[in-house]
Amino acid sequence: MSGGLVALLDDVAALARIAAASVDDVAAGAAKAGAKAAGVVIDDAAVTPQYVSGADPSRELPMIKKIFWGSLRNKLLVILPALLLISAFLPGIIPFILMAGGTYLCYEGAEKVWHKLRGHHEAEKTPAVDRGPLAEAKVIKGAITTDFILSCEIMVISMNEVATESLLSRAIILVVVAVAITVLVYGAVGLIVKMDDIGLHLATKDSAGAKRFGEALVKGMPAVLAAITFVGTIAMLWVGGHIMLQGAYDLGWHAPYDLVHVLEKPFAGIPAVGGFLAWLVNTLCSAILGIIWGSVVMAIVHPLLKALPFGKTKGGHEEGDIRAEIAGYRPGKDKVDPAP
């Protein structure tokens, strides 16, 4: 009897070790996949705060919460099942999906760079007539749509990093990545948009140190937001360019990829910092490729957009009016005007 009990305990211990190893594998796979998608994650965190900019402070966190749940639903209920089906039945198209996403990232990054260099700024928008909760719903819908595009790229990059795992392992890893990244992004966004409120609260304290820190937070937030936007733009170009570089190699055009490795080689052998410098060269080359490819796509896409009836929708009057509506909306005081 005791022998049977010992054998049973051994079996339980063996199962526990297998489970622990599986958890370790999932954690390692999720970390690997999430790290590869870090550039898009940074951009996602940089893009989202603009959607609640100018909103009533009491509505900022509720809006972010709704965007968070919309993002999580998209990742788990739409993107993840689609990617698992593709990886199971049409794995050959994943490189093309990746390159399509990489092209989008290069285009967005290049567009931001060129607009900045040309000194383009959005003109002030006149508030639309229909202010109120409906306008807030439109802003949230627009944010979730933008997030969907970035979420697709995050999940495809993550999927590509664990393509050799079993279907079940891929599913579990991608669920972990989806939840962890969404919590990370929108936790950071919530903290960013409330940082000035925290600063104002600290500025009212009796402590001189708290006051100084609060004032520094309030004064420093514009610079922090600008830095996040800059890092997000560079991340888009770097990740997009690297995807295009790797995709071209996988499709048989090895010259660009081999050139980057030739440029890395002299730095890789430097003691202590060689690995970092080689990565830096690779990142710089990827970013340069990203802005070149993004500029080519801009030259093709912009004339097409201008020729279409909806060519001004992106960042145009409708979105600007919606943000102005939110800026003027006072919960509990303003009512939604009837539609004309």
Secondary structure, DSSP 8 states (H G I E B T S, - for coil): -HHHHHHHHHHHHHHHHHHHHHHHHHHHHHHHHHHHTHHHHHHHHHHGGGGGTTS-HHHHHHHHHHHHHHHHHIIIIIIHHHHHHHHHH-GGGHHHHHHHHHHHHHHHHHHHHHHHHTT---------S--SHHHHHHHHHHHHHHHHHHHHHHHHHHHHHTTTS-HHHHHHHHHHHHHHHHHHHHHHHHHHHHHHHHHHHHHTSS-HHHHHHHHHHHHHHHHHHHHHHHHHHHHHHHHHHHHHHHHHHHTT--HHHHHHHHHHHHHHTSTTTHHHHHHHHHHHHHHHHHHHHHHHHHHHHHHHHHHSTTTT-TTSHHHHHHHHHHHH--TTT-------
